[in-house]
Amino acid sequence: MNYSFNLFDIPFSILCISLIICLARMFLGPSIPDRVVALDLLAILMIATVSIYSILIKEPVYIDVVIALALVIFLGTVAFAKLITWRKYKE
């Protein structure tokens, strides 16, 4: 029997539930910072999903994709933070 698929069902299920909750917060968030944090968390959950998938199929090339995605997400978060502070000082 191959237990690897059964072993990875639990983390994938938890990540899917977390993604759904995070999407709900992103669409229903009362303020822009809440939505930015939800978007950042959504990206981190996507990174975790790709990492677990990479381990599951034993293909290390996806780790490079995860690293590049993490860098882009970090820059996006910094840009959103700058935008929020710029709007605060402008008003």
C-alpha positions as CSV (number, residue, x, y, z in Angstrom):
1,M,0.0,0.0,0.0
2,N,1.1,3.5,-0.7
3,Y,0.6,5.6,2.5
4,S,2.1,8.8,1.1
5,F,-1.2,10.0,-0.4
6,N,-3.1,9.4,2.8
7,L,-0.4,11.1,4.8
8,F,-0.7,14.3,2.7
9,D,-4.5,14.4,2.6
10,I,-4.6,16.0,6.1
11,P,-2.3,19.0,5.4
12,F,-4.0,19.6,2.0
13,S,-7.4,19.6,3.7
14,I,-6.3,22.0,6.4
15,L,-4.7,24.3,3.7
16,C,-7.9,24.2,1.7
17,I,-10.0,25.2,4.7
18,S,-7.6,27.9,5.5
19,L,-7.7,29.2,1.9
20,I,-11.5,29.4,2.0
21,I,-11.5,31.3,5.3
22,C,-8.8,33.6,4.0
23,L,-10.7,34.4,0.8
24,A,-13.7,35.2,2.9
25,R,-11.7,37.6,5.0
26,M,-10.2,39.2,1.9
27,F,-13.7,39.8,0.3
28,L,-15.5,40.8,3.6
29,G,-12.6,42.6,5.3
30,P,-13.8,45.9,6.8
31,S,-10.7,47.8,5.9
32,I,-7.8,47.8,3.4
33,P,-5.1,46.7,5.9
34,D,-7.3,43.7,6.8
35,R,-7.5,42.8,3.1
36,V,-3.8,43.2,2.6
37,V,-3.0,40.9,5.5
38,A,-5.5,38.4,4.1
39,L,-3.9,38.6,0.7
40,D,-0.5,38.1,2.2
41,L,-1.7,35.1,4.2
42,L,-3.3,33.7,1.0
43,A,0.0,33.9,-0.8
44,I,1.7,32.1,2.2
45,L,-0.8,29.4,2.1
46,M,-0.2,29.0,-1.7
47,I,3.5,28.7,-1.0
48,A,2.8,26.0,1.6
49,T,0.6,24.1,-0.8
50,V,3.2,24.1,-3.6
51,S,5.9,23.1,-1.1
52,I,3.8,20.1,0.1
53,Y,3.0,19.2,-3.4
54,S,6.7,19.3,-4.3
55,I,7.5,16.9,-1.4
56,L,4.6,14.7,-2.5
57,I,5.8,14.2,-6.1
58,K,9.5,14.3,-5.1
59,E,10.3,17.1,-7.6
60,P,12.6,19.7,-6.1
61,V,12.2,22.1,-9.0
62,Y,9.1,23.5,-7.4
63,I,11.1,24.7,-4.5
64,D,12.7,27.3,-6.8
65,V,9.2,28.4,-7.8
66,V,8.3,28.8,-4.2
67,I,11.4,30.9,-3.4
68,A,10.6,33.2,-6.4
69,L,7.0,33.5,-5.4
70,A,7.9,34.3,-1.8
71,L,10.2,37.2,-3.0
72,V,7.5,38.6,-5.2
73,I,5.0,38.4,-2.4
74,F,7.3,40.1,0.0
75,L,7.8,43.0,-2.5
76,G,4.0,43.2,-3.0
77,T,3.4,43.4,0.7
78,V,6.0,46.2,1.1
79,A,4.4,48.1,-1.8
80,F,0.9,47.8,-0.2
81,A,2.3,49.0,3.1
82,K,3.9,52.0,1.4
83,L,0.6,52.7,-0.4
84,I,-1.4,52.6,2.8
85,T,1.0,54.9,4.6
86,W,1.1,57.3,1.6
87,R,-2.7,57.5,1.6
88,K,-2.7,58.1,5.4
89,Y,-0.3,61.0,5.1
90,K,-2.1,62.4,2.0
91,E,-5.4,62.7,3.9
